Amino acid sequence: MISRFQKYKFLFYVLVHRDFNKKYKRTVLGALWSLLSPLMMVGAQAVIFTQFFGRTTPHFVVYMFIGNIVFHYFSDATKGGMTSIESNAGIITKIRVPKYLFIFTKNITSLINLGLTLLLLIIFCLFDRVMFTWRFILVLYPILCLTVFNIGAGLLLSGIYVFFRDTHYFYDIFCTILMYFSAVFYTIDRFPENIQWLFNINPVFTYISYIRKLIIYAELPSAQHTLLCAGYAAVILGVGCLMYYKKNKSYVFNL
Amino acid sequence: MSKQMIAAEHVSVSYPIGSLKNIGLKEYIFRKLKRQYEMKMFNAVKDVSFSLNKGDMLGVLGSNGAGKSTLLKVIAGIISPSAGSCRVNGNVAALLELTTGFDAEMTVRENTYLRGAILGYSKQFLDEKYPEIIAFAGLGEFQEFTFQQLSSGMKSRLAFSIACLIQPEIVILDEVLSVGDGAFRRKSEQKMLDVISGGATTILVSHSTEQVKRLCGKALWLERGEQLAFGTDVNAICEQYDEKQSTR
């Protein structure tokens, strides 16, 4: 396994490079779009939703910004992961290469994008006078969990997508709906307290709220919350690996 | 006796046709519910056995749809056989439908590195080989062109050069010795012979029995997935094949 990884280390690098280059090919602003798109989204949301929640929520812009970039990371990585096997059919059906590499590289590309937007988040925090504490470092934990979650989802979705092309449309709608349930631009304290926990059924909300606790409220999330983050990641990764393990040999006949 | 490189024993490949992607999710669920869902299986390769030693060159004969490409994909490790086994010792450079798997929007240079990396080579190794590859393909002036800007002959030349110059232990050529213009064809055939004399094991798919007779030491004849002949008596197999072709 290790030697196989060594063998494909360079391929991994080349593929990430390719994904990143192609994404911004023939654009004037290039990678700046990674920063501009969340900025514009948050700008628009700030204009509208500050009227509803901004007065009662401290650091509302940072609050929305975290929601946006984390949700975007999730949807970008999983949508990319879903199509990664199919879009590399030309290679997979002609040359022997581990198929999961294409899912991993897509995730890494999205992760690099998230990294760029996190830099922007720090600037936002400075402007919004969010207190910097050592808890900022702990943000790496939910991001790691979400990355594992995304890879698992990519393994699962890419397999389903090879067999059913409908998945694409279904998943697009699913992501949009999920966004409305992820409290990206509203706060959940308007909901009765006894049903607020229901939001944690949504893994993406769990990750978003974990990061918000660390950054905006400078508090340590509960042990339950911490375990839930890892639990979701482990379960989805398990399901994804199972799908890949059982079905990956028949992908080539359906590409 | 020289080292055995490929040992295929009773290899069969069957796969579902009219696959799921053609019927979509709705149809799939309906048929499952009505219990009408059945997968028709297509037996592309049936019980094929052969073995190749180091330095052998095998010619694969057979009309269209005989299962040649499927068999090659098994050897290349892209498909796993549904029955039987295929043991391969060494790294395989498969040239199946040459120019696929390149990225149309990337440059010649980037594509060369991509292909090299897919074949499992390191950056240092490719840095070292890159000038040689470009020189052999005759694409010195086109290094920064995107792949889609190349002519189809140039694309094939690049693919061939990459596959052969990185010294693979096993080379699979699917009707590729007919690529490029006359000059490149001669050059590539010479290169092939160099690679083989360097100890590589080669599998050549060709419709030209003349080419097979001239180059190969072993021949395998497939028809409708079945193995009609395998052996070192290349001339006899080729003649039988020609005879069959002319009477069809």
Interface residues (C-beta under 8 A of the other chain):
Chain A: K7 Y8 F10 L11 Y13 V14 L15 R18 N21 K22 K25 G90 I91 I92 T93 K94 I95 R96 V97 V162 F163 F164 R165 D166 T167 F170 K249 S250 V252 F253 N254
Chain B: Y15 P16 S19 L20 K21 G24 L25 K26 Y28 K73 A76 G77 I78 I79 S80 V92 A94 L96 E97 T100 G101 F102 D103 E105 M106 E110 Y113 L114 A117 I118 L119 G120 Y121 S122 K123 L126
